[in-house]
Amino acid sequence: MKTHPLIACVVLFTLFATVSVFGQESPAPASADTEKSGPPEEVVRKLAFMMPEQKFKRESTTVSDGKIAPKDAVIYPVQILNADGSLLMKVFFFQESDNWAVFDEAGQVFRPTK
């Protein structure tokens, strides 16, 4: 009769250990999120010099040919829209090491100041 509590204890301990190990979510690396979604909203608003009432729309990504952004960098095109939804301008974000940079259709590059 003493083996039943021992077996129950071992089963419960194993169940608890399994749940604690496999139940934890590991956070995704920031670079994986960044690659999929592009620059965060705060970065878009700051580097594109947006007014609070303006909105933006993300477009599908492309890869740089090396003329303005570094070669093979992922480019995140963003349309800047007026409050009424009309297109104001289009800007292109790319990442340099850990910082975001943006260039406009004329090729002028803007980087954040520290």
DSSP file (Angstrom, degrees, kcal/mol; ACC not computed):
  #  RESIDUE AA STRUCTURE BP1 BP2  ACC     N-H-->O    O-->H-N    N-H-->O    O-->H-N    TCO  KAPPA ALPHA  PHI   PSI    X-CA   Y-CA   Z-CA
    1    1 A M    >         0   0    0      0, 0.0     3,-0.6     0, 0.0     0, 0.0   0.000 360.0 360.0 360.0 -23.5    0.0    0.0    0.0
    2    2 A K  T 3>  +     0   0    0      1,-0.2     4,-1.0     2,-0.2     0, 0.0   0.678 360.0  66.0 -75.6 -14.9    2.9    2.3    0.5
    3    3 A T  H 3> S+     0   0    0      1,-0.2     4,-2.7     2,-0.2    -1,-0.2   0.790  89.3  65.6 -76.6 -26.8    3.9    2.2   -3.2
    4    4 A H  H <> S+     0   0    0     -3,-0.6     4,-2.6     2,-0.2     5,-0.2   0.939 102.8  44.7 -64.1 -47.3    0.7    3.9   -4.3
    5    5 A P  H  > S+     0   0    0      0, 0.0     4,-2.3     0, 0.0    -1,-0.2   0.879 114.0  51.7 -63.2 -34.5    1.5    7.3   -2.7
    6    6 A L  H  X S+     0   0    0     -4,-1.0     4,-2.2     2,-0.2    -2,-0.2   0.927 111.9  45.1 -66.3 -44.4    5.1    7.0   -4.0
    7    7 A I  H  X S+     0   0    0     -4,-2.7     4,-2.6     2,-0.2     5,-0.2   0.911 113.6  50.5 -64.5 -42.7    3.8    6.4   -7.6
    8    8 A A  H  X S+     0   0    0     -4,-2.6     4,-2.5    -5,-0.2    -2,-0.2   0.899 110.6  49.8 -62.1 -40.6    1.3    9.2   -7.3
    9    9 A C  H  X S+     0   0    0     -4,-2.3     4,-2.4    -5,-0.2    -2,-0.2   0.913 111.7  47.7 -64.4 -43.0    4.0   11.5   -6.0
   10   10 A V  H  X S+     0   0    0     -4,-2.2     4,-2.4     2,-0.2    -2,-0.2   0.907 112.9  48.6 -65.4 -42.3    6.3   10.6   -8.9
   11   11 A V  H  X S+     0   0    0     -4,-2.6     4,-2.5     2,-0.2    -2,-0.2   0.922 113.2  47.1 -64.1 -44.9    3.5   11.1  -11.5
   12   12 A L  H  X S+     0   0    0     -4,-2.5     4,-2.6     2,-0.2    -2,-0.2   0.902 112.2  49.8 -64.5 -41.0    2.5   14.4  -10.1
   13   13 A F  H  X S+     0   0    0     -4,-2.4     4,-2.5     2,-0.2    -2,-0.2   0.919 112.3  47.7 -63.6 -42.8    6.1   15.6  -10.0
   14   14 A T  H  X S+     0   0    0     -4,-2.4     4,-2.3     2,-0.2    -2,-0.2   0.909 112.6  49.1 -64.4 -42.3    6.7   14.6  -13.6
   15   15 A L  H  X S+     0   0    0     -4,-2.5     4,-2.4     2,-0.2    -2,-0.2   0.921 112.1  48.3 -62.8 -44.4    3.5   16.3  -14.7
   16   16 A F  H  X S+     0   0    0     -4,-2.6     4,-2.3     1,-0.2    -2,-0.2   0.913 112.1  48.8 -62.7 -43.6    4.4   19.5  -12.9
   17   17 A A  H  X S+     0   0    0     -4,-2.5     4,-1.8     2,-0.2     5,-0.2   0.895 111.6  49.8 -64.4 -40.0    7.9   19.5  -14.4
   18   18 A T  H  X S+     0   0    0     -4,-2.3     4,-2.7     1,-0.2     5,-0.3   0.925 112.0  47.1 -65.2 -44.8    6.6   18.9  -17.9
   19   19 A V  H  X S+     0   0    0     -4,-2.4     4,-1.8     1,-0.2    -2,-0.2   0.900 112.4  49.8 -64.7 -40.6    4.0   21.7  -17.6
   20   20 A S  H  < S+     0   0    0     -4,-2.3     4,-0.4    -5,-0.2    -1,-0.2   0.842 116.1  42.0 -69.4 -32.2    6.6   24.1  -16.2
   21   21 A V  H  < S+     0   0    0     -4,-1.8     3,-0.5    -5,-0.2    -2,-0.2   0.941 125.5  31.2 -78.9 -49.4    9.1   23.4  -19.0
   22   22 A F  H  < S+     0   0    0     -4,-2.7    -2,-0.2     1,-0.2    -3,-0.2   0.613 110.5  67.0 -87.2 -11.7    6.8   23.3  -21.9
   23   23 A G  S  < S+     0   0    0     -4,-1.8     2,-0.3    -5,-0.3    -1,-0.2   0.641  79.9  94.1 -82.9 -14.2    4.3   25.8  -20.6
   24   24 A Q  S    S-     0   0    0     -3,-0.5     2,-0.5    -4,-0.4    -4,-0.0  -0.623  70.3-139.0 -82.4 134.4    6.7   28.8  -20.8
   25   25 A E        -     0   0    0     -2,-0.3    -2,-0.1     3,-0.0    -3,-0.0  -0.792  11.8-141.5 -90.0 130.0    6.6   30.9  -23.9
   26   26 A S        -     0   0    0     -2,-0.5     2,-0.1     1,-0.0    -2,-0.0  -0.794  25.0-116.5 -89.2 130.8   10.0   31.9  -25.1
   27   27 A P        -     0   0    0      0, 0.0     3,-0.1     0, 0.0    -1,-0.0  -0.381  27.9-115.7 -67.3 141.5   10.0   35.5  -26.4
   28   28 A A        -     0   0    0      1,-0.1     5,-0.0    -2,-0.1    -3,-0.0  -0.477  38.8 -96.6 -72.9 146.5   10.7   35.9  -30.1
   29   29 A P    >>  -     0   0    0      0, 0.0     4,-1.4     0, 0.0     3,-0.6  -0.341  27.7-124.3 -63.2 146.3   13.9   37.8  -30.9
   30   30 A A  H 3> S+     0   0    0      1,-0.2     4,-2.5     2,-0.2     5,-0.2   0.842 108.5  59.6 -61.5 -34.4   13.4   41.5  -31.7
   31   31 A S  H 3> S+     0   0    0      1,-0.2     4,-2.3     2,-0.2    -1,-0.2   0.845 101.4  53.7 -66.8 -32.1   15.1   41.2  -35.0
   32   32 A A  H <> S+     0   0    0     -3,-0.6     4,-1.5     2,-0.2    -1,-0.2   0.917 111.6  45.1 -67.9 -42.3   12.6   38.6  -36.2
   33   33 A D  H  X S+     0   0    0     -4,-1.4     4,-2.6     1,-0.2     5,-0.4   0.914 113.3  51.1 -64.2 -41.9    9.7   40.9  -35.4
   34   34 A T  H  X S+     0   0    0     -4,-2.5     4,-2.5     1,-0.2    -2,-0.2   0.900 106.8  53.0 -63.9 -41.5   11.4   43.9  -37.0
   35   35 A E  H  < S+     0   0    0     -4,-2.3    -1,-0.2     1,-0.2    -2,-0.2   0.886 114.6  41.9 -62.0 -38.3   12.1   42.0  -40.2
   36   36 A K  H  < S+     0   0    0     -4,-1.5    -2,-0.2    -5,-0.1    -1,-0.2   0.915 128.3  25.0 -76.1 -43.8    8.5   41.1  -40.6
   37   37 A S  H  < S-     0   0    0     -4,-2.6    -3,-0.2     1,-0.3    -2,-0.2   0.702  93.9-141.8-101.0 -20.9    6.8   44.3  -39.6
   38   38 A G     <  -     0   0    0     -4,-2.5    -1,-0.3    -5,-0.4    -2,-0.1  -0.531  56.0  -4.3  90.2-161.6    9.4   47.0  -40.3
   39   39 A P  S    S-     0   0    0      0, 0.0    54,-0.0     0, 0.0     5,-0.0  -0.345  79.6-105.7 -69.2 147.0   10.0   50.1  -38.1
   40   40 A P     >  -     0   0    0      0, 0.0     4,-2.1     0, 0.0     3,-0.4  -0.237  33.8-104.2 -65.6 161.9    7.7   50.7  -35.1
   41   41 A E  H  > S+     0   0    0      1,-0.2     4,-2.7     2,-0.2     5,-0.2   0.866 120.0  56.8 -57.2 -39.8    5.1   53.4  -35.4
   42   42 A E  H  > S+     0   0    0      1,-0.2     4,-2.2     2,-0.2    -1,-0.2   0.898 108.3  47.4 -60.9 -40.0    7.2   55.8  -33.2
   43   43 A V  H  > S+     0   0    0     -3,-0.4     4,-2.8     2,-0.2     5,-0.4   0.910 111.5  50.5 -68.0 -42.5   10.1   55.6  -35.6
   44   44 A V  H  X S+     0   0    0     -4,-2.1     4,-1.9     1,-0.2     6,-0.2   0.944 113.1  45.6 -60.4 -48.0    7.9   56.1  -38.6
   45   45 A R  H  <>S+     0   0    0     -4,-2.7     5,-2.2     2,-0.2    -1,-0.2   0.886 117.2  44.3 -64.6 -39.1    6.3   59.2  -37.1
   46   46 A K  H ><5S+     0   0    0     -4,-2.2     3,-1.0    -5,-0.2    -2,-0.2   0.961 118.2  39.6 -71.9 -51.6    9.6   60.7  -35.9
   47   47 A L  H 3<5S+     0   0    0     -4,-2.8    -2,-0.2     1,-0.3    -1,-0.2   0.762 116.6  49.9 -74.7 -23.9   11.8   60.1  -39.0
   48   48 A A  T 3<5S-     0   0    0     -4,-1.9    -1,-0.3    -5,-0.4    -2,-0.2   0.393 106.3-127.3 -92.4   4.5    9.0   61.0  -41.5
   49   49 A F  T < 5 -     0   0    0     -3,-1.0     2,-0.2    -4,-0.2    -3,-0.2   0.911  43.7-176.9  53.0  48.9    8.3   64.2  -39.6
   50   50 A M      < -     0   0    0     -5,-2.2    -1,-0.2    -6,-0.2    -2,-0.0  -0.501  24.9-130.0 -83.5 145.5    4.6   63.4  -39.3
   51   51 A M    >   -     0   0    0     -2,-0.2     3,-1.4     1,-0.1    -1,-0.1  -0.560  31.5-108.7 -82.6 155.7    2.0   65.6  -37.8
   52   52 A P  T 3  S+     0   0    0      0, 0.0    -1,-0.1     0, 0.0    -2,-0.0   0.829 117.5  52.3 -58.0 -33.6   -0.3   63.9  -35.2
   53   53 A E  T 3  S+     0   0    0      2,-0.0     2,-0.1     0, 0.0    -3,-0.0   0.619  91.6  95.6 -80.9 -11.3   -3.4   63.9  -37.6
   54   54 A Q    <   -     0   0    0     -3,-1.4     2,-0.3    30,-0.1    28,-0.2  -0.439  58.9-158.2 -78.0 153.9   -1.5   62.2  -40.4
   55   55 A K  E     -A   81   0A   0     26,-1.8    26,-3.2    27,-0.2     2,-0.3  -0.763   1.6-146.2-122.6 170.3   -1.6   58.5  -41.0
   56   56 A F  E     -A   80   0A   0     -2,-0.3     2,-0.4    24,-0.2    24,-0.2  -0.967   2.1-153.5-139.2 158.3    0.6   56.0  -42.7
   57   57 A K  E     -A   79   0A   0     22,-2.3    22,-3.1    -2,-0.3     2,-0.2  -0.995  16.7-136.9-133.7 126.3    0.2   52.9  -44.7
   58   58 A R  E     -A   78   0A   0     -2,-0.4     2,-0.2    20,-0.2    20,-0.2  -0.533  18.1-160.9 -81.2 148.0    2.9   50.2  -45.0
   59   59 A E        -     0   0    0     18,-2.4     2,-0.1    -2,-0.2    -1,-0.0  -0.691  36.2 -71.0-118.2 175.4    3.6   48.5  -48.4
   60   60 A S        -     0   0    0     -2,-0.2    -1,-0.1     1,-0.1     2,-0.0  -0.373  58.0-106.5 -70.3 148.2    5.4   45.3  -49.2
   61   61 A T        -     0   0    0     15,-0.1     2,-0.3    -2,-0.1    15,-0.2  -0.258  33.2-170.6 -75.3 158.5    9.1   45.1  -48.6
   62   62 A T  E     -E   75   0B   0     13,-2.0    13,-3.1    11,-0.0     2,-0.4  -0.804  24.1-109.8-134.2 177.8   11.8   45.2  -51.3
   63   63 A V  E     -E   74   0B   0     -2,-0.3    11,-0.2    11,-0.2     2,-0.1  -0.949  34.3-113.1-117.1 137.0   15.6   44.6  -51.2
   64   64 A S        -     0   0    0      9,-2.9     8,-2.0    -2,-0.4    10,-0.0  -0.343   9.3-153.3 -69.8 143.2   18.0   47.5  -51.8
   65   65 A D        -     0   0    0      6,-0.2     6,-0.2     7,-0.1    -1,-0.1   0.460  50.5-105.9 -91.8  -3.2   20.2   47.6  -54.9
   66   66 A G  S    S+     0   0    0      4,-0.3     5,-0.3     3,-0.2    -2,-0.1   0.453  90.7 112.1  97.3   1.5   22.9   49.6  -53.1
   67   67 A K  S    S-     0   0    0      3,-0.1     4,-0.1     1,-0.0    -3,-0.0   0.936 100.7  -5.5 -73.3 -45.7   22.3   53.0  -54.6
   68   68 A I  S    S+     0   0    0      1,-0.2     3,-0.1     2,-0.1    41,-0.0   0.767 134.1  42.0-113.9 -55.7   20.9   54.7  -51.5
   69   69 A A  S    S-     0   0    0      1,-0.2    -3,-0.2     4,-0.1    -1,-0.2  -0.521 106.7 -76.2 -87.7 161.0   20.6   52.1  -48.7
   70   70 A P    >   -     0   0    0      0, 0.0     3,-1.9     0, 0.0    -4,-0.3  -0.248  64.7 -86.1 -56.6 145.5   23.2   49.5  -48.2
   71   71 A K  T 3  S+     0   0    0      1,-0.3    -6,-0.2    -5,-0.3     3,-0.1  -0.258 111.3   9.4 -58.2 137.5   23.2   46.7  -50.7
   72   72 A D  T 3  S+     0   0    0     -8,-2.0    -1,-0.3     1,-0.2     2,-0.2   0.548  90.5 143.7  68.0  12.4   20.8   43.8  -49.9
   73   73 A A    <   -     0   0    0     -3,-1.9    -9,-2.9     1,-0.1     2,-0.4  -0.555  58.6-108.8 -75.3 146.0   19.2   45.8  -47.0
   74   74 A V  E     -E   63   0B   0    -11,-0.2     2,-0.5    -2,-0.2    21,-0.4  -0.641  32.6-150.7 -77.1 129.0   15.5   45.2  -46.6
   75   75 A I  E     -E   62   0B   0    -13,-3.1   -13,-2.0    -2,-0.4    19,-0.2  -0.883   5.8-159.7-105.4 130.5   13.5   48.3  -47.6
   76   76 A Y  E     - B   0  93A   0     17,-2.9    17,-2.3    -2,-0.5     2,-0.2  -0.878  12.0-153.7-110.6  97.4   10.2   49.1  -45.9
   77   77 A P  E     - B   0  92A   0      0, 0.0   -18,-2.4     0, 0.0     2,-0.4  -0.490  13.8-173.7 -72.3 139.5    8.1   51.5  -48.1
   78   78 A V  E     -AB  58  91A   0     13,-3.0    13,-2.7   -20,-0.2     2,-0.5  -0.998  17.4-143.7-136.7 130.5    5.6   53.6  -46.2
   79   79 A Q  E     -AB  57  90A   0    -22,-3.1   -22,-2.3    -2,-0.4     2,-0.6  -0.824  14.0-146.1 -91.1 128.7    3.0   56.0  -47.7
   80   80 A I  E     -AB  56  89A   0      9,-3.1     8,-3.0    -2,-0.5     9,-1.4  -0.868  20.9-162.6 -95.3 122.9    2.4   59.1  -45.6
   81   81 A L  E     -AB  55  87A   0    -26,-3.2   -26,-1.8    -2,-0.6     6,-0.2  -0.834  15.1-124.0-111.2 143.1   -1.3   60.1  -45.8
   82   82 A N    >   -     0   0    0      4,-3.1     3,-1.8    -2,-0.3   -27,-0.2  -0.197  43.5 -92.7 -68.7 172.7   -2.9   63.4  -45.0
   83   83 A A  T 3  S+     0   0    0      1,-0.3    -1,-0.1     2,-0.1   -29,-0.0   0.804 128.7  54.4 -59.9 -30.0   -5.8   63.5  -42.5
   84   84 A D  T 3  S-     0   0    0      2,-0.1    -1,-0.3     1,-0.0   -30,-0.1   0.470 122.2-105.9 -84.7  -0.8   -8.3   63.1  -45.3
   85   85 A G  S <  S+     0   0    0     -3,-1.8     2,-0.2     1,-0.3    -2,-0.1   0.404  74.3 137.5  94.6  -1.7   -6.5   60.0  -46.6
   86   86 A S        -     0   0    0      1,-0.1    -4,-3.1    -5,-0.1    -1,-0.3  -0.510  63.0 -99.6 -78.6 148.5   -4.8   61.6  -49.7
   87   87 A L  E     +B   81   0A   0     -6,-0.2    -6,-0.2    -2,-0.2     3,-0.1  -0.495  39.7 174.2 -70.8 126.5   -1.2   60.6  -50.4
   88   88 A L  E     -     0   0A   0     -8,-3.0     2,-0.3     1,-0.4    -7,-0.2   0.852  62.2 -36.1 -95.0 -51.4    1.3   63.2  -49.2
   89   89 A M  E     -B   80   0A   0     -9,-1.4    -9,-3.1     2,-0.0     2,-0.4  -0.974  50.3-118.9-164.3 169.5    4.6   61.4  -49.9
   90   90 A K  E     -B   79   0A   0     -2,-0.3    15,-0.6   -11,-0.2     2,-0.3  -0.980  27.6-175.5-122.4 133.3    6.3   58.1  -49.9
   91   91 A V  E     -BC  78 104A   0    -13,-2.7   -13,-3.0    -2,-0.4     2,-0.5  -0.868  15.7-141.0-126.6 161.2    9.3   57.2  -47.8
   92   92 A F  E     -BC  77 103A   0     11,-2.6    11,-2.2    -2,-0.3     2,-0.3  -0.978  13.4-158.0-130.1 119.1   11.5   54.2  -47.5
   93   93 A F  E     +BC  76 102A   0    -17,-2.3   -17,-2.9    -2,-0.5     2,-0.3  -0.704  15.4 168.5 -97.3 147.0   12.9   52.8  -44.2
   94   94 A F  E     - C   0 101A   0      7,-2.3     7,-2.8    -2,-0.3     2,-0.5  -0.970  30.1-116.7-149.1 161.0   15.9   50.6  -43.8
   95   95 A Q  E     - C   0 100A   0    -21,-0.4     2,-0.6    -2,-0.3     5,-0.2  -0.876  16.2-167.8-109.5 132.0   18.0   49.5  -40.8
   96   96 A E  E >   - C   0  99A   0      3,-3.3     3,-2.7    -2,-0.5     2,-0.3  -0.968  69.6 -54.1-114.7 112.8   21.6   50.3  -40.3
   97   97 A S  T 3  S-     0   0    0     -2,-0.6    -2,-0.0     1,-0.3     0, 0.0  -0.407 123.0 -21.5  49.8-110.7   23.0   48.1  -37.5
   98   98 A D  T 3  S+     0   0    0     -2,-0.3     2,-0.3    -3,-0.1    -1,-0.3   0.435 124.4  83.9-103.3   0.2   20.5   48.8  -34.6
   99   99 A N  E <  S-C   96   0A   0     -3,-2.7    -3,-3.3    13,-0.0     2,-0.3  -0.771  70.1-131.1-108.3 149.1   19.2   52.2  -36.0
  100  100 A W  E     -C   95   0A   0     -2,-0.3     2,-0.3    -5,-0.2    -5,-0.2  -0.710  23.1-175.5 -92.6 147.2   16.5   53.0  -38.5
  101  101 A A  E     -C   94   0A   0     -7,-2.8    -7,-2.3    -2,-0.3     2,-0.3  -0.922   6.3-156.8-134.6 161.8   17.1   55.4  -41.4
  102  102 A V  E     -CD  93 110A   0      8,-2.4     8,-3.6    -2,-0.3     2,-0.3  -0.988   5.1-167.3-140.4 147.4   14.7   56.7  -44.0
  103  103 A F  E     -CD  92 109A   0    -11,-2.2   -11,-2.6    -2,-0.3     6,-0.2  -0.980  14.6-137.5-133.3 152.8   15.0   58.2  -47.5
  104  104 A D  E >   -C   91   0A   0      4,-1.5     3,-1.6    -2,-0.3   -13,-0.2  -0.299  39.9 -87.3 -96.8-175.7   12.5   59.9  -49.6
  105  105 A E  T 3  S+     0   0    0    -15,-0.6   -14,-0.1     1,-0.3    -1,-0.0   0.719 126.5  58.2 -67.5 -20.4   11.8   59.6  -53.3
  106  106 A A  T 3  S-     0   0    0      2,-0.1    -1,-0.3     1,-0.0    -3,-0.0   0.563 118.9-109.7 -84.2  -8.5   14.4   62.2  -54.1
  107  107 A G    <   +     0   0    0     -3,-1.6     2,-0.5     1,-0.3    -2,-0.1   0.546  66.3 148.2  94.1   7.8   17.1   60.1  -52.4
  108  108 A Q        -     0   0    0      1,-0.0    -4,-1.5     2,-0.0     2,-0.4  -0.662  36.9-146.4 -79.4 125.8   17.7   62.3  -49.3
  109  109 A V  E     -D  103   0A   0     -2,-0.5     2,-0.4    -6,-0.2    -6,-0.3  -0.773  12.0-166.1 -97.9 136.0   18.6   60.1  -46.4
  110  110 A F  E     -D  102   0A   0     -8,-3.6    -8,-2.4    -2,-0.4   -63,-0.0  -0.982   5.1-175.7-122.5 131.6   17.5   61.0  -42.8
  111  111 A R        -     0   0    0     -2,-0.4   -10,-0.2   -10,-0.2     2,-0.1  -0.934  32.8-101.9-123.2 148.4   19.0   59.4  -39.7
  112  112 A P        -     0   0    0      0, 0.0     2,-0.3     0, 0.0   -65,-0.0  -0.376  33.3-127.5 -68.6 147.3   17.9   60.0  -36.1
  113  113 A T              0   0    0      1,-0.1     0, 0.0    -2,-0.1     0, 0.0  -0.662 360.0 360.0 -90.5 152.1   20.1   62.2  -34.0
  114  114 A K              0   0    0     -2,-0.3    -1,-0.1     0, 0.0     0, 0.0   0.435 360.0 360.0 -98.0 360.0   21.3   61.0  -30.6
